[in-house]
Amino acid sequence: MKLYYSPGACSLAPHIAMRELGIPVELQKVDLKAKQYDGGDYKQVNGKGYVPAVETPAGVLTEAPVILQYLADQKPEAGLAPKP
């Protein structure tokens, strides 16, 4: 998975969750003022222009709570979130 992040933003929570769950992550730093990341227009990834965004096999997720739930669902045995 690829995590689009910016230092000091709420993208830290999904980053911590990915590390805790042992999910391999590729980090992509975003310049929030310019709405750019290395080699690209970030608004093409997330039209809202803010972080976090996570590229998953199913598509791009852009809300931290949704991302955290998605991550917890990938490894429910880890107990990161309660079972549904």
Backbone as numpy.savetxt, mean C-alpha at the origin, in Angstrom:
# Nx Ny Nz CAx CAy CAz Cx Cy Cz
4.01 -7.54 -4.31 3.16 -6.37 -4.31 4.05 -5.13 -4.31
3.51 -4.07 -4.85 4.23 -2.80 -4.85 3.46 -1.81 -3.98
4.17 -1.18 -3.05 3.58 -0.18 -2.17 4.11 1.20 -2.56
3.19 2.07 -2.91 3.53 3.48 -3.17 3.41 4.20 -1.84
4.47 4.89 -1.44 4.51 5.49 -0.11 5.14 6.86 -0.16
5.00 7.59 0.93 5.69 8.84 1.15 6.04 8.89 2.63
7.29 9.27 2.96 7.68 9.32 4.37 6.74 10.21 5.18
6.36 9.72 6.35 5.51 10.48 7.26 4.03 10.41 6.93
3.66 9.66 5.92 2.25 9.54 5.54 1.66 8.25 6.11
0.36 8.08 5.93 -0.31 6.89 6.47 0.06 5.61 5.71
0.93 5.71 4.73 1.41 4.52 4.03 2.32 3.68 4.93
2.71 4.22 6.07 3.55 3.47 7.00 2.83 2.24 7.55
1.52 2.37 7.82 0.77 1.24 8.39 0.76 0.02 7.46
0.43 0.17 6.18 0.50 -1.01 5.31 1.93 -1.55 5.18
2.91 -0.67 5.21 4.30 -1.12 5.13 4.65 -2.00 6.32
4.28 -1.57 7.51 4.52 -2.36 8.71 3.78 -3.69 8.64
2.51 -3.65 8.20 1.72 -4.89 8.11 2.35 -5.87 7.13
2.81 -5.39 6.00 3.45 -6.27 5.02 4.69 -6.93 5.61
5.48 -6.15 6.30 6.70 -6.71 6.93 6.32 -7.72 8.01
5.34 -7.38 8.81 4.89 -8.27 9.90 4.37 -9.60 9.35
3.68 -9.54 8.22 3.10 -10.74 7.62 4.09 -11.50 6.74
5.26 -10.92 6.51 6.25 -11.58 5.66 5.89 -11.53 4.18
5.12 -10.55 3.79 4.73 -10.39 2.39 5.82 -9.59 1.68
6.40 -10.15 0.63 7.42 -9.40 -0.11 6.81 -8.11 -0.68
7.56 -7.03 -0.55 7.04 -5.74 -1.00 8.12 -4.98 -1.76
7.70 -4.39 -2.86 8.56 -3.48 -3.61 8.09 -2.08 -3.23
9.01 -1.24 -2.76 8.65 0.10 -2.34 8.88 1.10 -3.46
7.92 2.01 -3.62 8.03 3.06 -4.63 7.71 4.39 -3.97
8.73 5.22 -3.77 8.55 6.51 -3.11 7.85 7.49 -4.05
6.89 8.23 -3.48 6.09 9.19 -4.25 6.36 10.60 -3.74
6.58 11.52 -4.66 6.67 12.94 -4.34 5.24 13.49 -4.38
4.66 13.70 -3.22 3.25 14.08 -3.16 2.98 15.48 -3.71
3.96 16.38 -3.60 3.75 17.72 -4.15 3.70 17.69 -5.67
4.61 16.96 -6.27 4.68 16.88 -7.73 3.77 15.80 -8.29
3.24 14.91 -7.42 2.42 13.77 -7.85 3.19 12.89 -8.84
4.47 12.67 -8.51 5.35 11.88 -9.37 6.04 10.80 -8.54
6.39 9.71 -9.21 7.26 8.71 -8.63 8.34 8.44 -9.65
9.32 7.67 -9.31 10.45 7.43 -10.19 9.98 6.99 -11.57
10.01 7.90 -12.50 9.66 7.58 -13.87 8.20 7.67 -14.23
7.37 8.24 -13.38 5.97 8.25 -13.75 5.09 9.27 -13.07
3.91 9.41 -13.63 2.86 10.27 -13.11 2.05 9.45 -12.12
2.14 9.79 -10.85 1.47 9.01 -9.82 -0.05 9.03 -9.97
-0.61 10.07 -10.55 -2.06 10.13 -10.73 -2.55 9.05 -11.70
-1.66 8.45 -12.46 -2.03 7.32 -13.31 -2.21 6.06 -12.48
-1.54 6.01 -11.32 -1.67 4.88 -10.39 -2.88 5.10 -9.50
-2.93 6.28 -8.90 -4.01 6.64 -7.99 -4.52 8.02 -8.38
-5.67 8.06 -9.01 -6.23 9.32 -9.48 -6.47 10.34 -8.38
-6.56 9.87 -7.14 -6.74 10.78 -6.00 -5.45 11.51 -5.67
-4.32 10.92 -6.05 -3.02 11.56 -5.87 -2.41 11.46 -4.49
-2.95 10.64 -3.62 -2.34 10.49 -2.30 -1.94 9.04 -2.06
-1.16 8.83 -1.02 -0.69 7.49 -0.67 -1.47 7.02 0.56
-1.56 5.74 0.78 -0.89 4.66 0.09 -1.68 4.16 -1.11
-0.97 3.44 -1.94 -1.58 2.64 -3.00 -0.77 1.35 -3.05
-1.45 0.26 -3.28 -0.79 -1.04 -3.36 -1.24 -1.72 -4.63
-0.27 -2.12 -5.44 -0.58 -2.93 -6.63 -0.64 -4.38 -6.19
-1.79 -5.01 -6.42 -1.99 -6.41 -6.09 -2.25 -7.17 -7.39
-2.24 -8.50 -7.35 -2.59 -9.24 -8.55 -4.01 -8.93 -9.06
-4.88 -8.49 -8.16 -6.27 -8.19 -8.53 -6.48 -6.73 -8.96
-5.47 -5.88 -8.79 -5.61 -4.47 -9.13 -4.98 -3.58 -8.08
-5.28 -2.30 -8.15 -4.69 -1.32 -7.23 -5.69 -0.97 -6.13
-5.21 -1.03 -4.89 -6.01 -0.61 -3.72 -5.45 0.72 -3.25
-6.35 1.65 -2.85 -5.88 3.00 -2.54 -6.29 3.56 -1.19
-6.98 2.82 -0.37 -7.37 3.31 0.95 -6.69 2.47 2.02
-6.04 3.11 2.99 -5.28 2.38 4.01 -6.11 1.31 4.72
-7.34 1.59 5.18 -8.10 0.54 5.85 -8.40 -0.66 4.94
-8.69 -0.39 3.69 -8.96 -1.47 2.72 -7.69 -2.28 2.48
-6.58 -1.59 2.35 -5.29 -2.26 2.14 -4.97 -3.15 3.34
-5.15 -2.63 4.54 -4.85 -3.40 5.75 -5.74 -4.63 5.85
-7.01 -4.50 5.52 -7.91 -5.65 5.55 -7.49 -6.67 4.50
-7.16 -6.21 3.32 -6.70 -7.10 2.24 -5.45 -7.87 2.69
-4.51 -7.17 3.29 -3.28 -7.83 3.75 -3.59 -8.86 4.83
-4.44 -8.50 5.78 -4.80 -9.43 6.85 -5.48 -10.67 6.28
-6.29 -10.49 5.25 -6.98 -11.61 4.62 -6.03 -12.55 3.88
-4.86 -12.05 3.49 -3.89 -12.88 2.78 -3.28 -13.93 3.69
-3.16 -13.60 4.98 -2.57 -14.52 5.95 -3.39 -14.48 7.24
-4.60 -15.03 7.21 -5.47 -14.96 8.39 -4.89 -15.65 9.61
-4.04 -16.65 9.39 -3.42 -17.37 10.52 -2.52 -16.48 11.37
-2.10 -15.34 10.83 -1.23 -14.41 11.56 -2.00 -13.63 12.64
-3.33 -13.58 12.53 -4.13 -12.90 13.55 -4.02 -11.39 13.51
-3.66 -10.82 12.38 -3.53 -9.37 12.29 -4.88 -8.66 12.43
-5.94 -9.34 12.00 -7.30 -8.81 12.12 -8.21 -9.96 12.54
-9.34 -9.63 13.17 -10.27 -10.71 13.54 -10.85 -11.40 12.32
-11.22 -12.65 12.48 -11.85 -13.37 11.39 -13.23 -12.78 11.13
-13.67 -12.81 9.85 -15.01 -12.23 9.55 -16.11 -13.06 10.20
